[in-house]
Amino acid sequence: MKRAILTVAVMVIALSVSAAAPKDKKRMAMTEKEKAALTFLTTMRVEQRMQRSFEMVKKMQMGIVSNTLKGVKDQDIANKVNSQVLDMVRKEFSWDNFKDDFMKIYANVYTLDEMQKMTEFFQSKTGQAFLDKSPMVQQQMMPLVQKKVMALIPKVQKLTKECMAKEMKAAKGKSKIKCGCDTHPSGK
């Protein structure tokens, strides 16, 4: 669930960045670096990954909408609205809407030689195995990460509560006790 929320957040940020950059539909020919970037993105299966991410978002959205619209008497209308929202999101987050921006980013960040060598690796049998098995690795890592996050939450809450109490006390001029965190000037 947290992964799905993170995916939605990343997609919203990416959409914001993409919407802010004007698109020239009558683009000139791609540079050699942009062609290399597109080849690399294709080799990395970015379009398929985006589609899988959308499917996760779709499942999450359906759950949210069904909870939100539980009181709606006409479920056909609720389902129709949900379908329209999902269609809009699918179009906005399509590969075609991101491809040029992603290409430019990769062309700006990596050298031509780096992209060519990365593409060569990911086209190899070993690179393809990496791509094929990455979802399995992520799937096995998620419970570990979730367990660590869940164990950290009470510690963060306790430290926050302690620091807030000490800071509020110090702000009232009653005490200059250090809270133990290093986020304040001179450790206060």
C-alpha positions in Angstrom: 0.0 0.0 0.0 2.8 2.4 0.9 4.5 1.5 -2.3 1.4 2.3 -4.2 1.1 5.7 -2.5 4.7 6.4 -3.2 4.1 5.5 -6.8 1.1 7.9 -7.0 3.2 10.7 -5.5 6.0 10.1 -7.9 3.6 10.0 -10.8 1.9 13.3 -9.7 5.3 15.0 -9.4 6.4 13.7 -12.8 3.1 14.8 -14.3 3.6 18.3 -12.8 7.1 18.5 -14.2 5.9 17.2 -17.6 3.0 19.6 -17.7 5.3 22.5 -16.9 7.5 21.8 -19.9 6.0 22.8 -23.2 5.9 20.1 -25.8 6.7 20.7 -29.4 4.7 18.2 -31.3 6.5 19.2 -34.6 9.9 18.3 -33.1 13.0 18.3 -35.2 14.9 15.1 -35.7 16.3 13.5 -32.5 19.9 14.0 -31.6 22.2 11.0 -31.4 22.1 11.2 -27.6 18.3 11.3 -27.6 18.2 8.3 -29.9 20.5 6.5 -27.6 18.4 7.5 -24.6 15.2 6.2 -26.3 17.0 2.9 -27.1 18.1 2.7 -23.5 14.6 3.5 -22.1 13.1 0.9 -24.5 15.7 -1.7 -23.4 14.9 -0.9 -19.7 11.2 -1.5 -20.5 10.1 1.8 -19.1 6.8 1.8 -21.0 5.9 -1.6 -19.5 6.9 -0.4 -16.0 4.7 2.6 -16.4 1.8 0.4 -17.4 2.4 -1.9 -14.3 2.6 1.2 -12.1 -0.7 2.4 -13.6 -2.3 -0.9 -12.8 -1.2 -0.5 -9.2 -2.6 3.0 -9.1 -5.8 1.8 -10.7 -6.3 -0.8 -8.0 -5.7 1.7 -5.3 -8.0 4.3 -7.0 -10.8 1.7 -7.3 -10.5 1.0 -3.6 -10.5 4.7 -2.7 -13.4 5.5 -4.9 -15.4 2.5 -3.7 -14.9 3.6 -0.1 -15.6 7.3 -1.0 -18.8 6.4 -2.9 -20.2 3.8 -0.5 -23.1 6.1 0.3 -23.9 6.6 -3.4 -27.1 4.7 -4.1 -26.5 4.3 -7.8 -23.3 2.2 -8.1 -23.5 2.3 -11.9 -23.0 6.0 -11.8 -20.2 5.6 -9.3 -18.5 3.0 -11.5 -18.9 5.2 -14.5 -17.3 8.2 -12.8 -14.5 6.0 -11.6 -14.0 4.7 -15.1 -13.8 8.2 -16.5 -11.2 9.3 -13.9 -9.1 6.2 -14.6 -9.3 6.8 -18.4 -8.1 10.4 -17.8 -5.2 9.3 -15.6 -4.2 6.5 -18.1 -4.1 9.1 -20.9 -2.1 11.6 -18.9 0.4 9.0 -17.7 0.9 7.3 -21.0 4.3 6.6 -22.4 3.7 9.0 -25.3 3.2 11.9 -22.8 6.5 11.1 -21.0 8.7 9.7 -23.7 10.2 13.0 -25.0 10.8 14.4 -21.5 12.4 11.2 -20.3 14.6 11.0 -23.4 15.8 14.6 -22.8 16.5 13.9 -19.1 18.6 10.8 -19.9 20.4 12.6 -22.8 21.2 15.4 -20.4 22.4 13.2 -17.5 24.3 10.5 -19.3 27.0 10.6 -22.0 26.4 8.9 -25.3 29.0 6.3 -24.4 27.4 5.6 -21.0 24.0 5.1 -22.6 25.3 2.9 -25.3 27.2 0.7 -22.8 24.2 0.5 -20.4 22.0 -0.4 -23.3 24.5 -3.1 -24.4 24.5 -4.5 -20.9 20.7 -4.6 -20.5 20.3 -6.2 -23.9 22.7 -9.0 -22.8 21.4 -12.2 -21.3 22.6 -11.0 -17.8 21.0 -7.6 -18.3 17.7 -9.2 -19.3 17.9 -11.5 -16.3 18.3 -8.4 -14.1 15.2 -6.8 -15.7 13.2 -10.0 -15.5 14.0 -10.6 -11.8 13.9 -7.1 -10.5 10.1 -7.2 -9.8 10.7 -10.4 -7.7 13.5 -8.7 -5.8 11.3 -5.7 -5.1 8.5 -7.9 -4.1 10.7 -9.8 -1.6 12.2 -6.5 -0.3 8.9 -4.8 0.4 8.0 -6.8 3.5 11.5 -6.1 4.9 11.2 -2.4 4.3 7.7 -2.3 5.7 8.9 -4.1 8.8 11.8 -1.7 9.3 9.5 1.3 8.8 6.9 0.0 11.2 9.6 -0.6 13.8 10.9 3.0 13.3 7.5 4.7 13.6 7.2 4.5 17.4 10.8 5.7 17.8 10.2 8.7 15.6 7.0 9.4 17.5 8.7 9.2 20.8 11.6 11.4 19.8 9.3 13.9 18.2 7.1 14.1 21.4 10.2 14.4 23.6 11.8 17.2 21.5 8.5 19.0 21.2 7.9 19.0 24.9 11.5 20.2 25.6 11.3 22.8 22.9 8.0 24.2 24.2 9.4 24.2 27.8 12.5 26.0 26.6 10.5 28.5 24.6 8.5 29.5 27.7 11.9 30.5 29.2 11.6 27.9 32.0 14.4 25.8 30.8 17.3 25.6 28.2 17.3 21.8 28.1 18.7 20.2 25.0 16.4 17.8 23.3 19.1 15.6 22.0 18.4 16.1 18.3 20.8 17.9 16.0 18.2 20.0 14.1 18.5 23.1 16.1 21.3 25.7 16.2 23.8 24.9 19.0 21.9 21.6 19.7 19.0 23.2 21.6 
